[in-house]
Amino acid sequence: MPPDSATLDSVIALLDRLVSFDTESAKTNLPLIHAVADHCRMQDVPFRLAPNAAGDKAALIATIGPMVDGGIVLSGHTDVVPVKGQAWTSDPFTMRRDGTRLFGRGTCDMKGFDALALAMIPAFKAARLSVPIHIVLSYDEEVTCLGSEDIIRQFGNGLPMPRAVIVGEPTMMQVADSHKSVCTYATHVEGHEAHSAKPALGADAIAAAVDIACELMRLGDRFEQEGDRTGRFDPAFSTVHVGLINGGTARNILAKQCDLLWEFRGLPSVPLDTAYRHLERYVAEKALPILNRYSDKGTISTTVEVEVPGLEPDAGSAAEVLALRAAQANHTISVSYATEGGRFQGAGLPTVICGPGSIDQAHQPDEFIEISQLSEGVAFMHRLIDGLR
């Protein structure tokens, strides 16, 4: 029998409960948060909520140990991606055990880590910690990574300042110290309708949008040529991608409107607004003058939708030292996806990513996590306690 099978059983039971809440990002997470609040009350653990402006979502922070500086944060998110259109073989919001695997939406990304952190509360309390462990559960990570910001702002301003943050996204319990940024944009081209036989009477929004898309692809080619000197990322360069173009009325009418949805994923060392600033310059110098070569009726505007900062390596940080010791590892990795880690790091908090499960299972139908990963997570947490001592 594993040395801490009771805790593992508690992790599985809590995960079953958390999965039962449909917390797709477009929906409220309050029933789950209220259930976690009840769990904290039963454990006599103080907590506070940070609701969003609409009042239909909230983040939660629970603190075990003394309210002093120098503790650590265990950070997870409560929202999950949609299941619509996916071919699930069972109810995605009813956890199903099949052999060594636990199936259900969020089991891997990332309610498995949430359940792990909550199940460890009795062990955290028994350790008589000299510095606190803060458990942060956020919302909207899958769409904006903004749901943790209200709590992050409270550190050092009502909450003790931690010395390290571990974000429990699925890494197969390896310690990741870096990831790219993700920025999403919507570019709107407003033209002027005219008969296609008389193009000089109008401004073709589609033509301008295609020109912009081509420039973004040229920018992507430039990023690829510049590459990544660290050799830690796959692909080994920043990327630009146009995902959707929509516009026009009919084949024989110059398009009045056209919209592009595009994204930029930057290496951690590349400024967040690099692609945006490049496009703004191109629009002002090239695209807009061409659109308006016959008139002055065309406009081009780009809206910043989401900017999620990357996570930069911070060799020797308190977060890296603690996590590597707890993972019994001697090196870090990079991950290909974005997390809330960059927001914690941007607030001056040393941050790494380490959690159970494989990102390959995230967002998939029949998402699952291996029970052995949760068991590794329990062992990691016990070693983390030892490291804090």
C-alpha positions in Angstrom: 0.0 0.0 0.0 1.4 3.5 -0.8 2.6 5.3 2.3 -0.1 8.0 1.9 -3.0 6.2 0.3 -5.5 8.1 2.5 -4.4 11.4 1.0 -4.6 9.9 -2.5 -8.1 8.7 -1.9 -9.0 12.2 -0.7 -7.5 13.7 -3.9 -9.6 11.3 -6.0 -12.8 12.0 -4.0 -12.3 15.8 -4.2 -11.5 15.6 -7.9 -14.8 13.7 -8.5 -16.6 16.5 -6.7 -14.8 19.3 -8.6 -15.4 17.7 -12.0 -19.2 17.5 -11.3 -19.3 21.3 -11.6 -19.7 22.5 -15.2 -17.3 25.5 -15.0 -16.8 26.1 -18.7 -15.3 29.6 -19.0 -18.6 31.1 -20.3 -20.4 29.9 -17.2 -20.3 30.8 -13.5 -17.8 29.0 -11.2 -19.6 30.1 -8.0 -21.1 26.7 -7.1 -17.6 25.2 -7.2 -16.1 28.1 -5.3 -18.8 27.8 -2.6 -18.1 24.1 -2.3 -14.4 24.8 -1.8 -15.3 27.5 0.7 -17.3 24.9 2.7 -14.4 22.5 2.5 -12.1 25.2 4.0 -14.6 25.9 6.8 -14.7 22.2 7.7 -10.9 22.3 7.8 -10.9 25.5 9.9 -8.9 27.2 7.2 -9.3 31.0 6.6 -10.1 32.1 3.1 -11.3 35.1 1.1 -13.0 35.5 -2.2 -12.3 37.9 -5.0 -15.4 38.2 -7.2 -15.4 39.6 -10.7 -17.2 42.8 -11.6 -20.3 41.0 -12.8 -20.5 39.0 -9.6 -21.0 35.7 -11.4 -17.5 34.4 -10.9 -14.9 34.5 -8.1 -11.4 33.5 -7.2 -10.5 32.1 -3.8 -7.4 32.2 -1.7 -7.1 29.9 1.4 -4.2 30.3 3.8 -2.7 27.5 5.9 -0.2 28.6 8.5 0.8 32.0 10.0 -0.1 35.2 8.2 3.5 36.2 7.6 5.7 36.9 4.6 7.9 34.3 2.9 5.3 31.6 2.2 4.4 29.9 -1.1 1.4 30.0 -3.4 -0.1 26.9 -5.0 -2.1 28.3 -7.9 -4.8 26.5 -10.0 -7.7 27.6 -12.1 -11.3 26.4 -11.8 -12.6 27.0 -15.4 -12.5 24.4 -18.2 -12.8 24.5 -21.9 -16.1 23.6 -23.6 -17.2 20.1 -24.4 -19.7 21.0 -27.2 -19.0 19.2 -30.4 -16.5 16.7 -28.8 -17.1 13.0 -29.0 -17.1 12.0 -25.3 -17.9 8.4 -24.5 -19.4 9.3 -21.1 -20.7 12.3 -19.3 -17.8 14.8 -19.2 -19.0 16.2 -15.9 -19.2 12.8 -14.1 -15.8 11.5 -13.3 -15.3 7.9 -14.6 -12.5 5.6 -13.4 -11.2 3.1 -15.9 -8.2 1.1 -14.6 -5.4 3.6 -13.8 -7.2 6.6 -15.4 -9.7 9.1 -14.2 -11.8 10.6 -17.1 -13.8 13.8 -17.1 -13.5 17.5 -18.2 -10.9 19.1 -16.1 -9.3 16.0 -14.6 -6.0 17.0 -16.2 -6.5 20.7 -16.9 -6.5 21.4 -14.1 -8.9 20.3 -11.4 -6.5 17.4 -10.6 -4.0 19.9 -9.2 -6.8 21.8 -7.4 -8.0 18.6 -5.7 -4.4 17.8 -4.8 -3.8 21.1 -3.1 -7.1 20.9 -1.2 -6.6 17.3 -0.1 -3.2 18.3 1.3 -4.7 20.8 3.8 -4.6 18.3 6.8 -0.9 17.5 6.1 -0.2 21.3 5.7 -1.9 21.9 9.1 -0.1 19.0 10.8 3.3 20.4 9.7 3.0 23.4 12.0 4.4 25.6 9.2 6.5 28.7 10.1 5.5 30.3 6.8 2.1 30.0 5.1 0.9 28.0 2.1 -1.6 29.9 0.1 -4.0 28.0 -2.2 -5.3 30.2 -5.0 -8.1 29.0 -7.3 -8.9 31.4 -10.1 -11.4 31.8 -13.0 -11.2 32.6 -16.7 -7.7 31.2 -17.1 -8.7 29.5 -20.4 -9.8 32.8 -22.0 -7.8 35.7 -20.5 -5.7 34.6 -17.5 -7.1 37.6 -15.7 -9.1 35.8 -13.0 -6.1 35.7 -10.6 -5.2 39.4 -10.9 -7.3 40.7 -8.0 -5.7 38.2 -5.6 -2.2 38.9 -7.0 -2.7 42.6 -6.2 -3.5 41.8 -2.6 -0.1 40.2 -1.9 1.8 42.7 0.1 -1.4 44.7 0.4 -3.5 42.9 2.9 -2.0 39.5 2.3 1.5 38.4 3.2 4.0 38.6 0.4 5.0 35.0 -0.7 8.5 34.1 -1.8 7.5 31.6 -4.4 4.6 30.5 -6.6 3.9 27.1 -8.1 1.3 27.1 -10.8 0.0 23.5 -11.1 -0.7 23.2 -14.8 -0.1 19.7 -16.2 3.7 19.1 -16.7 3.9 15.4 -15.7 5.3 16.8 -12.4 8.3 18.3 -14.1 9.3 21.8 -13.2 8.8 24.3 -16.0 10.4 27.7 -15.7 9.3 29.3 -19.0 6.6 29.6 -21.6 5.7 31.9 -24.5 3.2 34.8 -24.3 -0.2 34.7 -26.1 -1.8 37.9 -27.5 -5.0 37.9 -29.5 -6.2 40.7 -31.7 -9.2 41.6 -33.9 -8.5 43.9 -36.9 -11.4 45.6 -38.5 -11.2 47.1 -42.0 -14.0 49.5 -43.0 -14.2 50.1 -46.8 -16.7 51.6 -49.1 -19.0 49.7 -51.4 -18.9 50.1 -55.2 -19.6 48.0 -58.3 -16.7 45.7 -58.9 -16.5 47.1 -62.5 -15.7 50.5 -61.0 -13.2 49.9 -58.2 -12.1 53.5 -58.2 -15.5 54.5 -56.8 -14.9 52.5 -53.6 -12.4 51.1 -51.0 -12.1 47.3 -51.0 -12.0 46.1 -47.4 -11.1 42.5 -48.3 -8.1 43.6 -50.4 -6.8 45.6 -47.4 -7.5 42.6 -45.1 -5.6 40.2 -47.4 -2.7 42.7 -47.5 -2.6 42.8 -43.7 -2.8 39.0 -43.4 0.2 38.7 -45.8 2.2 41.2 -43.8 1.5 39.3 -40.6 2.7 36.1 -42.3 5.8 37.9 -43.5 6.3 39.0 -39.9 6.0 35.4 -38.8 8.6 34.4 -41.4 11.0 37.0 -39.9 10.4 35.6 -36.4 11.3 32.1 -37.7 14.5 33.4 -39.2 15.5 35.1 -36.0 14.8 31.9 -34.0 15.4 31.2 -30.4 18.9 31.2 -29.2 18.1 29.2 -26.1 16.8 26.2 -28.1 14.2 25.5 -25.4 11.0 26.1 -27.3 9.0 24.1 -29.9 8.7 25.8 -32.3 11.9 27.6 -31.6 10.6 31.0 -32.5 7.8 33.5 -31.9 4.8 32.9 -34.1 2.0 34.9 -35.8 -1.2 33.2 -37.0 -4.3 34.5 -38.8 -7.2 32.3 -37.7 -10.2 33.8 -39.3 -11.1 36.3 -42.1 -14.7 37.3 -42.7 -16.1 40.0 -45.0 -17.8 41.0 -48.2 -21.4 40.9 -49.5 -21.3 39.6 -53.0 -18.8 38.7 -55.7 -19.5 41.8 -57.7 -19.5 44.4 -54.8 -16.3 45.9 -53.3 -16.4 44.7 -49.7 -17.5 47.3 -47.2 -16.2 45.4 -44.2 -13.7 42.7 -43.4 -12.5 41.3 -40.1 -9.3 39.4 -39.2 -8.8 37.4 -35.9 -5.1 36.8 -35.3 -2.7 35.9 -32.6 0.9 36.4 -31.6 2.8 33.9 -29.4 6.1 35.4 -28.3 9.3 34.1 -26.8 9.5 35.2 -23.1 12.1 37.8 -24.0 10.0 39.4 -26.8 7.8 42.3 -25.7 4.1 41.6 -25.6 3.1 44.3 -28.1 5.8 43.5 -30.7 3.4 42.2 -33.4 0.8 44.8 -32.6 3.2 47.7 -32.9 4.6 46.3 -36.2 1.1 46.0 -37.7 0.1 49.5 -36.5 3.2 50.9 -38.3 2.4 48.9 -41.5 -1.2 50.0 -41.5 -0.3 53.7 -41.2 2.5 53.6 -43.8 1.2 51.1 -46.3 -2.2 49.4 -45.9 -4.3 52.5 -45.1 -2.9 54.6 -48.0 -3.5 51.7 -50.4 -7.1 51.2 -49.1 -7.8 55.0 -49.6 -6.0 55.5 -52.8 -9.3 56.5 -54.5 -11.0 58.1 -51.5 -10.6 58.8 -47.8 -13.5 56.7 -46.6 -11.6 53.6 -45.4 -10.4 52.9 -41.9 -8.4 50.1 -40.2 -8.5 49.5 -36.5 -7.0 46.7 -34.3 -8.5 45.8 -30.9 -6.4 44.1 -28.3 -8.4 41.3 -26.9 -6.1 39.3 -24.6 -2.5 39.7 -23.7 -1.1 36.9 -21.5 2.6 37.5 -20.6 5.2 34.8 -21.0 7.1 33.3 -18.2 10.9 34.0 -18.2 13.5 31.7 -16.8 14.7 32.8 -13.4 17.6 30.5 -12.5 18.1 29.9 -8.8 14.9 31.6 -7.7 13.2 30.4 -4.6 10.4 28.9 -6.7 12.8 26.9 -8.8 14.8 25.7 -5.8 11.8 24.6 -3.8 10.1 22.9 -6.8 13.2 21.1 -8.1 13.8 19.7 -4.6 10.2 18.6 -4.2 10.2 17.0 -7.7 13.6 15.3 -7.0 14.9 16.8 -10.3 18.0 18.8 -11.3 16.8 20.6 -14.4 13.8 22.6 -15.6 11.8 22.5 -18.9 9.9 24.9 -21.0 6.2 24.4 -22.0 4.4 25.3 -25.2 1.2 26.7 -23.6 0.6 29.9 -21.7 -0.4 30.1 -18.0 -1.1 32.5 -15.2 2.5 32.2 -14.3 3.5 35.3 -16.2 1.1 37.4 -14.3 2.5 36.3 -11.0 6.0 36.8 -12.2 5.0 40.3 -13.5 4.0 41.2 -10.0 7.6 40.3 -8.8 6.8 36.8 -7.5 9.3 34.1 -8.5 7.2 31.5 -10.3 7.4 28.0 -11.9 4.9 25.6 -13.4 4.6 22.1 -12.0 1.5 19.9 -11.8 0.1 16.4 -12.5 -1.0 15.1 -15.8 0.0 15.5 -19.5 -0.9 18.6 -21.5 -1.6 16.2 -24.4 -4.8 15.2 -22.7 -6.0 18.7 -22.1 -8.9 20.1 -24.1 -9.5 16.7 -25.6 -12.7 14.5 -25.6 -12.3 11.9 -22.9 -9.8 14.0 -21.1 -8.1 12.0 -18.4 -5.4 11.9 -15.8 -3.3 8.9 -14.6 -3.8 8.1 -10.9 -0.1 7.6 -10.7 0.3 11.3 -11.5 -1.8 12.3 -8.6 0.2 10.0 -6.4 3.4 11.7 -7.6 1.7 15.0 -6.8 1.1 13.9 -3.2 4.7 12.9 -2.8 5.8 16.2 -4.3 3.6 18.1 -1.7 5.1 16.2 1.2 8.6 16.9 0.0 7.6 20.6 -0.4 6.6 20.6 3.2 10.0 19.2 4.1 11.6 21.9 2.0 9.8 24.6 3.9 11.0 23.3 7.1 
